[in-house]
Amino acid sequence: MEIGKIERLKGEVSIPGDKSISHRCIMFGSIAKGITEIHNFLQGADCLATIDCFRRMGVQIDETDDKILVHGNGLHGLQAPSDTLAVGNSGTTTRLISGILVGQPFESKLSGDPSLNSRPMKRIMTPLTEMGANISSVLRNGCAPLYITPSTLHGIHYTSPVASAQIKSAILLAGLYAEGETSVTEPTLSRNHTELMLREFGADIESTFSLEDTSATAHIRPCSELYGQKIMVPGDISSAAYFIAAGLIVPNSEILIKNVGINSTRAGILKVCEDMGGDISLLNQRTISGEPIADILVRSSQLHGTIVSGEIIPTLIDEIPVIAVMAAAADGITLIRDAAELKVKETDRIETVTDNLSAMGCDITATEDGMIINGGAPLHGATIHTLLDHRIAMAFSIAALIAEGTTNILDSKCVDVSYPSFYDTFEKLL
């Protein structure tokens, strides 16, 4: 994909459904009783992998033009898959479905593509094993393929070393099948879609917060059944982030982004944009299916550097590549800290962001847990090595809009993982 510098972006766009919520709709609907009706489901490769896994376990899932219908098998109605469950490039599928599979009375095996199979899975294997699960790394390297055999689970209280919705969700889902209460404490609250949605499905779940520090604890107890729901998936703020950034850094721009989820555990990028001097307004705020939603109006702004660190990091971890692009366009220095989690994403995003922004002429230095960006210097076109990381491809497509000359985004098709219509959406704003 070749992209050149442009003079402005104007118009209105709608964003595909939230990836995290789309995954959970399929999973929770599959183990619920009755039909779950899903609107604005994200038809990305990762979410389609989740559908495929549950179809392989006997769940009927119908796809129409405007909705997905999941005919749930009930909490104890999944069937043994006849083959390996293929999770593609989806870490969310792998980690969350493991929490469900350890409670099943059959064997299962999970495997993904080479990138997925190099990502760390001990972070879920350790707590699930503490619950009594039989889950192992086939290659004994702490990564997928994972092999799971039946066991009897018991509740635990797990203190997670990092704020991670995937770790938390895997444990809570296993807790549905465990004896007694299961709880997870994280140093700060990670995205809470699992807690909100399981409550809607009828789970016995609650959240508590420490008054002494920033920690948060989710508690779940076994229940006899979950029940199908009707869900409207909000637009994905991680996908909206690229258009927020574009609207801020491309001169003479004004973009209205419709129906975006602004859950506080996900919306850290809005705070960062505000701290950088961005002109952003939230319009038509409302709550649908338990999730807060708004239209986001963005106008071109002269940004300045800021510090991104601490408890805000879990609320914007997927947006850091595009935040780095905004920082490159901003005056002054931006410090990104406490983000070592970037090293275990689809790529080492500290390295891929640093390498590619350096190639475009940005003064950027990688650190152990983030980066230092001295912004404001003009960017120039370059060849961007995405390493098949969808968020790198999209972030640097935004950088290309303000760079002199032409930027070549290698393997740009990888955006299909989370946003298949990404480049088409841009056509509406030119």
N, C-alpha and C positions, 0 to 999 in steps of 0.2 A: 504494500500500500504506500503510494507516494502522496505526501501532503505538503502544500505550500502555505506561505504566510497569507492571512486574509485581513481585510480592513474592518469588518464588523460582523456581529451575529445578532439577529433579531427574530423574535417569534415566540411561539408557545409549543411546548413539547410535553408528552406524557411518557412516563418511565415504566419499563416492564416491572412486573411484580417482584417483591423482595425475595431474594434467593434463600435467606435463612428461614423465612416464614414459609415459603413454598415447600422446602424440604420437610418441615415439621408437619404441615397439613397432610402430606401423603403418609408419613410415618404414623402420626397419631390417628388419622382416619382409618388406616389399615388395621390397627389393633383396637379400634372402637366398634361398638355394636351399631348397626344401621348405616345410613349413607351420609358421607361427608361431601358437601357441594362446595367446590372451590372456584372462585372467580379471580381473574387476573393472575393466574398461575404463571410462573416464569418458565418458558419453554427453552431453557438453557441446557447444555449438555450435562451439567452436574445434577440438576433436578430430574432430568429424564433418566439418569442412572438410578436415582432413588425409586422412581416408578418401576423400572425394570426389576430391581431387586425384590420389591414386594409382589409384583406379578409372579415372579419365580417361586414365591412362597404361598401361592394360591389365592391372592387377593385380586378381585375383579376391579379394574380401574378403567373407566371409559373416558375418552377424550373427545370433546366436541369443539365447535368453533369458539364458544364463549364460556365454557366451564369444564371442570374435571369432576367426575363422580367416582368417589371411592366407596366401594361396597365392602364395608369393614367386616373382618372375620371375628372380631371380638378379641378380648385381651389374651385368650388362650387358644385362638383358632388358626394361627399360622401353621403352614405345612412345610415339611422338610423340602428344601430345594434339591433338585436332581443334579445340580452342577454348582460350580463356584459362583458366588454372587459377585458380579463385575461392577466395581464402583467407579471405574474410569479415573478421572482426576479429582474426585470429590472427597476432600477430607471430612466435610460435614457428614456425608453419607456414611463413610467408614466409621467415624467415631460414635455417632449417634446410634446407628443401627447395631453396633456392637453391644450397647447397653440393653437393647431389646433382645438380641440373640442369646446373650448369656442366660436369659430366663426361659429359654425354650427347651422342650424335651427332645430336641434333635440336634444332630451335628450340622455345622455349617463352616464354610470357608469364604473369606473375603479377599479379593485381590483387585488391584487397579493397574494403571499404566505405570511406566518406569518412574515418573516423577512422584506419583502418589506412593508407590512402594518404597520410596526413599525417605518419606516423611515420618517423624517420630510418633510411635503409637504406645510407647511405655507409659506415657502420661495418662492414658485411659486403662491400660492393662494393669497398672499397679493398684489403683483403687478398686477396680472390678475384681481383681484377684483377692483383695482384702475382704470382699463381700462373699467370697467362696466360689467365684467363677473359675471355670477351666478355659482360659484363653491364652493362646501362645502364638509367638512369632515363628512361622514355619522355618524361616532361615536363621532364627535365633539371633537376630540383629536388632530387635526392638521395633521392627517395621512390618508392614504387610508384605506378603500374604499372612492373614490371621486365621487360626484354626480354633474353633469353639466347640466344646462338647457339653452335654447336659450336666447340671450340678444343682445343688440346693443353695440358695442365696440367703444371706442374713443382712440386716441393716447395719450401717456403720455411720460414724461421723467422720467425714474426711475433710482435712484442711488442705486446700489446694495451694501449691506454691505460687501459682500464677492465676490471674483473673481470666478464665477461659470458659466461654459458653459451651464449647464442645466437650470439655472435661466435665463440667457441671451437668450438662444434659445427659451424657452417657451414664453417669452415676444415678441421676434421678430416674431415668427410664428403667435402669436395673432395679431401682427401688420399688417400682410397681410390682415386681415379681419376688421381692425379698420378704423375709419374716421380720416384722418390727419396723421401726422408723429409720429412714435414711436421711442424712443431712450433709450438705456441702457448704463449707465456709471458704470464701475467697477474699483476698486482700482488699479488693474493691469490687463493686458490682459489675459483672460482665453483662452483655446483652441478655435480656430476660424474656425473650420470646417463648422459651419452653415453659417457664412458670406461668405466664399469662395464658398461653394456649391450653396447657394441660388443665388449668382451672376451668376454662370454658368447656372442656370435654368431660368434666366431672371428677377430676382427680382430687384427692385429699392433699393439697399442697399449700404451703404458706411461705412467706419470706420475712426475715427479721434483720434488723440493722443494728450494729453496735453504736452506742453513743460515745464510746471512748476513742474509736478509730474509724477508718473508712470501710471496715469489713462488712460483708453481707453473708447471710446464711439462708439457704433454701432447705426446707424440710418437706419430705413426702412420706406418706404411709400407703401401704397396699390398699387397693379398692377392688370391689367385685367386678366392676365393669366401667369402661369409658363409653361415651355416647357421641355419635356423629353430629357434626355441626355444619352450618352454612358460613363460609368464610370469604370475605373480600380481602384479598392480599393487597396491601398498600404498595405504592411504587417504592423501589429499592433506593434508599438514600446513598448507598455505595455506588450505584449507577448514576444517580442524580449528581453526585460529587463532580463528575467530569464536566457537566454542563454548568454547574455552579462555578467551577474554576475558570471555564472558558468565558463565561459572562463577566467575570471579574477582571481577567487579564487581557482580553481582546478589546481594543479601543472601540468606543462608540457602540457598545453592545447593551442589549436589554433582553433578558430571557425569562419567561414565565414557565416554571416547571410544575406540572399539575400532579396532585394526589400523591404526595411523597410521605412516607412514614417518617415521623420525627420523634420516635421513641427516644427518651433521654439516654438510654444505654447504647444508642447507636449514633446520636446526632452531634458528637463532639466536633465534627468538621464545621458546623454552624458557629460554634463558639470560637474556633480558630480563625475563621473568616472575619468574624466580628473583631477579634483581637488584632487582626492585620489591617483593619480599616475598611473592610469590604462593605459595600452597600447591598444589604440583603434584607428582605421583608418577608414575614410569614403571613399569608392571607388565608381566609376561609378555614380556620382551624376547627377540627372536629374529631370525634372518636368513632371508629368503625371496627367491629369485631375485636374490641378491647385494645386496639392500637391507635395512638394519636396520629393524625394526618393533617397536612397543610399543603397549600400551593406556595411555592417559593419564587419570589421575584428577585432577580439579580441584575445589577447594573455595573458597568465598567467602573473600576475604582483604582486609585493609586495605593497600592498595598505597601506595607512596611513589615520588617521582620518581627518575629515574636519567639517565644519559648513554648515548645510543645513537650510536656513531660508529666509524669506523675499519674494521678488517677484518671485523667482524661484519655490516656493512651488506649485502654480497652474499648473506648467508645468510638475510636476512629482508626483502629489498627489497619484496616483494609484501605483506608483513604490516604495513608501516609505517602505513597508514591505521587499522587496528584497534589498533595499538600507541598511536597518538595518542589514540584513544578511551579506552584504559586510562589513559593519562597524564592525560586530562581528569578522570577519576574518582579519581586518586591524589592524595595530599597532597604538596605541594611542586612543584618545578620539574623538568620533563623536557626535556633538550636532545637534539634529533635533528640530527646533522651528517653530512657526507660523503655525502649522499643526493641529489645533483643529478640522478641517474638518474631520480628520480621525475617530472621534468619531461617525459620523453619516453615515458611510459606511455600507456594509453588516454586519459587526460587528464593535464594538469599536476597531479599529485597533491599537490604542495605547496600549490598554489592551491585546489584543490577541498576538501582537508581543512581548510585554514585558513578558507575561506569558510563551510563548513557547520558546523564547530565554533563559530565566532564567532556564527553564527545561533542556536545552542543556548545561548549565554551563557558559553562558555569563553573564558578569557583566553589567547589564542594569537597568536603573531607569526610570520609567514613569514620565512625567511631565504633566502639564495641557494642553500643546499644542504640545507635542512631546515626546522626550526621550533622555537620555544621555547614550551612549554606550561606555564602556571602552573595546576596542577590543584587540585581540591578544592572548587571552587564548584559549587553545584547547577546541573544542566542543565535546560533547559526544552524542550518540544516546539517544532518548527519545520518548515518546508518544506525538504526536502533535495533539492538539485539534483544528481543523480547524473551528468548529462551522458553518460548511457549507459555509465558505467564500473561494471562488475560489483563491483569491490572497494570502491568508494565506497558502493554500495547496501547491501552486506552489513555493512560497518563501521558505518554509521550506523543500520542496523537494530539493532545491538547497543547503540549509544548511546541509542536510543529506549527501551530496556528500563529505563533508570534516570532518564529525563527526566520531569519533571512535565508532565502534559497529554498531548497527542497529537502524534506526529511523522508527517508525510506524506512517504513516500519516493517521489519522482517517478521514473517509468520503471523501476520495480523489476523488471520482467521481464528486464532486462539481466543478472540473475544467471544466466540460462540459459547464458551464455558458459562458465562454469566450474562451476556448481553448480545445475542445474535444480530439484533437490528441496530447496533451502535452506530455504524457508519451511515446507515440509511437515515437515522434520526438527525444527523448533522445536515443532511440535504434540506431539511425543513427550515433551517436557520440561516442559510446562506443567502 
